[in-house]
Amino acid sequence: MIPKNNRLVLSGIVIKTPIRKVSPSGISHCQFYLEHVSEQVEAELTRQAWCIMPVIASGHHELSYIRKGSKVSVSGFISTHTKRNKTSQLVLHADQVKLLGE
């Protein structure tokens, strides 16, 4: 049996103003981009790690505090989304978003 684990925890800074929408069924959605920068150890060498990850948090009404420049820790699962130009990108679907302080 293949394990079905898909869990990602990523911290960083919100780099664009979040987009907030409510679906026709009344579910709130908050979309933002998270920039992560850190040093990680790989093969006993320190390397710079950097990424920008699109995040979608659905069903969370309490996310009004997230703004451009907010430092947050996000956890959830990743999935591929196809953009309008037919390219694919990974998106983090957050089920937990924690403010880390300004």
DRENDO-600759 format. One record per residue (C-alpha): residue number from 1; residue in one letter; x, y, z. Coordinates in Angstrom, 1 decimal, padded with zeros to 4 digits, m for minus. Example, Ala and Ser with C-alpha at 12.3 -4.5 7.8 and 13.67 -1.06 7.14 Angstrom:
2
vovo pos 1; code A; xx 012.3; yy m004.5; zz 007.8 $
vovo pos 2; code S; xx 013.7; yy m001.1; zz 007.1 $
This chain:
102
vovo pos 1; code M; xx 000.0; yy 000.0; zz 000.0 $
vovo pos 2; code I; xx 001.3; yy 003.5; zz m000.9 $
vovo pos 3; code P; xx 001.3; yy 006.0; zz 002.0 $
vovo pos 4; code K; xx m001.1; yy 008.9; zz 001.4 $
vovo pos 5; code N; xx 000.8; yy 011.5; zz 003.4 $
vovo pos 6; code N; xx 000.6; yy 015.0; zz 002.0 $
vovo pos 7; code R; xx 001.4; yy 017.6; zz 004.7 $
vovo pos 8; code L; xx 003.5; yy 020.8; zz 004.4 $
vovo pos 9; code V; xx 004.4; yy 023.3; zz 007.0 $
vovo pos 10; code L; xx 005.9; yy 026.6; zz 005.7 $
vovo pos 11; code S; xx 006.6; yy 029.9; zz 007.4 $
vovo pos 12; code G; xx 007.4; yy 033.2; zz 005.7 $
vovo pos 13; code I; xx 006.1; yy 036.6; zz 004.8 $
vovo pos 14; code V; xx 002.9; yy 037.4; zz 002.9 $
vovo pos 15; code I; xx 004.3; yy 039.3; zz m000.2 $
vovo pos 16; code K; xx 001.0; yy 040.5; zz m001.9 $
vovo pos 17; code T; xx m002.2; yy 041.8; zz m000.5 $
vovo pos 18; code P; xx m004.5; yy 038.8; zz 000.1 $
vovo pos 19; code I; xx m007.5; yy 038.3; zz m002.1 $
vovo pos 20; code R; xx m010.6; yy 037.5; zz m000.2 $
vovo pos 21; code K; xx m013.7; yy 036.0; zz m001.8 $
vovo pos 22; code V; xx m016.9; yy 034.2; zz m000.8 $
vovo pos 23; code S; xx m018.1; yy 031.4; zz m003.0 $
vovo pos 24; code P; xx m021.8; yy 031.2; zz m004.1 $
vovo pos 25; code S; xx m022.2; yy 028.5; zz m001.5 $
vovo pos 26; code G; xx m021.1; yy 031.0; zz 001.2 $
vovo pos 27; code I; xx m017.5; yy 029.6; zz 001.8 $
vovo pos 28; code S; xx m014.9; yy 032.2; zz 002.4 $
vovo pos 29; code H; xx m011.6; yy 031.9; zz 000.6 $
vovo pos 30; code C; xx m008.3; yy 033.8; zz 001.3 $
vovo pos 31; code Q; xx m005.6; yy 033.6; zz m001.4 $
vovo pos 32; code F; xx m002.1; yy 035.0; zz m000.8 $
vovo pos 33; code Y; xx 001.6; yy 034.4; zz m001.7 $
vovo pos 34; code L; xx 004.0; yy 033.3; zz 001.0 $
vovo pos 35; code E; xx 007.7; yy 033.9; zz 000.6 $
vovo pos 36; code H; xx 010.0; yy 031.6; zz 002.5 $
vovo pos 37; code V; xx 013.8; yy 032.3; zz 003.0 $
vovo pos 38; code S; xx 016.0; yy 030.1; zz 005.3 $
vovo pos 39; code E; xx 019.2; yy 028.2; zz 005.6 $
vovo pos 40; code Q; xx 018.9; yy 024.5; zz 005.5 $
vovo pos 41; code V; xx 021.5; yy 021.7; zz 005.9 $
vovo pos 42; code E; xx 021.8; yy 019.2; zz 003.0 $
vovo pos 43; code A; xx 024.6; yy 016.6; zz 002.7 $
vovo pos 44; code E; xx 026.3; yy 018.3; zz 005.7 $
vovo pos 45; code L; xx 026.4; yy 021.6; zz 003.8 $
vovo pos 46; code T; xx 024.4; yy 024.8; zz 004.5 $
vovo pos 47; code R; xx 022.4; yy 026.1; zz 001.6 $
vovo pos 48; code Q; xx 020.0; yy 028.9; zz 001.1 $
vovo pos 49; code A; xx 016.4; yy 027.8; zz 000.6 $
vovo pos 50; code W; xx 013.9; yy 030.2; zz m001.0 $
vovo pos 51; code C; xx 010.5; yy 029.8; zz m002.5 $
vovo pos 52; code I; xx 007.3; yy 031.7; zz m003.2 $
vovo pos 53; code M; xx 004.2; yy 029.5; zz m002.6 $
vovo pos 54; code P; xx 000.6; yy 030.4; zz m003.5 $
vovo pos 55; code V; xx m001.7; yy 029.7; zz m000.5 $
vovo pos 56; code I; xx m005.4; yy 029.2; zz m000.4 $
vovo pos 57; code A; xx m007.2; yy 029.1; zz 002.9 $
vovo pos 58; code S; xx m010.9; yy 028.2; zz 002.6 $
vovo pos 59; code G; xx m013.6; yy 028.3; zz 005.3 $
vovo pos 60; code H; xx m011.6; yy 030.5; zz 007.7 $
vovo pos 61; code H; xx m013.5; yy 033.6; zz 008.7 $
vovo pos 62; code E; xx m010.9; yy 034.7; zz 011.2 $
vovo pos 63; code L; xx m008.1; yy 035.4; zz 008.6 $
vovo pos 64; code S; xx m008.9; yy 039.2; zz 008.3 $
vovo pos 65; code Y; xx m005.7; yy 039.9; zz 010.2 $
vovo pos 66; code I; xx m003.5; yy 038.6; zz 007.3 $
vovo pos 67; code R; xx m002.0; yy 041.5; zz 005.3 $
vovo pos 68; code K; xx 000.9; yy 042.1; zz 003.0 $
vovo pos 69; code G; xx 004.0; yy 041.9; zz 005.2 $
vovo pos 70; code S; xx 002.4; yy 039.6; zz 007.8 $
vovo pos 71; code K; xx 004.7; yy 036.8; zz 009.1 $
vovo pos 72; code V; xx 002.8; yy 033.6; zz 009.2 $
vovo pos 73; code S; xx 003.2; yy 029.8; zz 009.6 $
vovo pos 74; code V; xx 000.9; yy 027.8; zz 007.3 $
vovo pos 75; code S; xx 000.2; yy 024.1; zz 007.3 $
vovo pos 76; code G; xx m002.0; yy 022.1; zz 004.9 $
vovo pos 77; code F; xx m001.7; yy 019.9; zz 001.8 $
vovo pos 78; code I; xx m000.3; yy 020.7; zz m001.6 $
vovo pos 79; code S; xx m002.0; yy 020.2; zz m004.9 $
vovo pos 80; code T; xx m001.4; yy 021.1; zz m008.5 $
vovo pos 81; code H; xx m003.5; yy 023.9; zz m010.1 $
vovo pos 82; code T; xx m003.7; yy 024.6; zz m013.8 $
vovo pos 83; code K; xx m003.5; yy 028.3; zz m014.5 $
vovo pos 84; code R; xx m005.4; yy 030.1; zz m017.3 $
vovo pos 85; code N; xx m002.3; yy 029.9; zz m019.5 $
vovo pos 86; code K; xx m002.3; yy 026.1; zz m019.2 $
vovo pos 87; code T; xx 000.8; yy 026.0; zz m016.9 $
vovo pos 88; code S; xx 000.8; yy 024.1; zz m013.7 $
vovo pos 89; code Q; xx 001.8; yy 025.3; zz m010.2 $
vovo pos 90; code L; xx 001.8; yy 023.8; zz m006.8 $
vovo pos 91; code V; xx m000.6; yy 025.5; zz m004.3 $
vovo pos 92; code L; xx m000.7; yy 025.0; zz m000.6 $
vovo pos 93; code H; xx m004.2; yy 024.5; zz 000.7 $
vovo pos 94; code A; xx m004.0; yy 025.7; zz 004.3 $
vovo pos 95; code D; xx m006.0; yy 024.4; zz 007.1 $
vovo pos 96; code Q; xx m004.0; yy 026.2; zz 009.7 $
vovo pos 97; code V; xx m002.6; yy 029.8; zz 009.5 $
vovo pos 98; code K; xx m000.8; yy 031.2; zz 012.5 $
vovo pos 99; code L; xx 000.4; yy 034.8; zz 012.8 $
vovo pos 100; code L; xx 004.0; yy 034.9; zz 014.0 $
vovo pos 101; code G; xx 004.3; yy 038.6; zz 014.8 $
vovo pos 102; code E; xx 005.1; yy 041.7; zz 012.9 $
